[in-house]
Amino acid sequence: MRSRFLVCYDVADPKRLTRVHKTMLGFGEWLQLSVFACDLTPLRRIELLDALLSLINLREDRVMIIDLGPSEVRGATAIEYLGQGPRLCKPPAMVVI
């Protein structure tokens, strides 16, 4: 069963910040700046934690992971927006020949 997680990070070094952001794109939906919504199985959550631990400096950086519950139940509706609402921050499409 997948659960929805809200992942927020504050990374001090610009190079690490870029690496964390690129890694997070493989795990979830980019909501705004350093915030992602991720629907993860228990195994995929462990993979995310492992990936982040290999990138961040535990003395300088911070990652907050909030479990919003099962994706099919409350997790799907746990995020509410005021103002502009969600921006689907997708990288531009690339055509490979």
Secondary structure, DSSP 8 states (H G I E B T S, - for coil): --EEEEEEEE-SSHHHHHHHHHHHHTTSEEEETTEEEEEE-HHHHHHHHHHHHHHS-TTT-EEEEEEEEETTTGGGG-----SS-------------
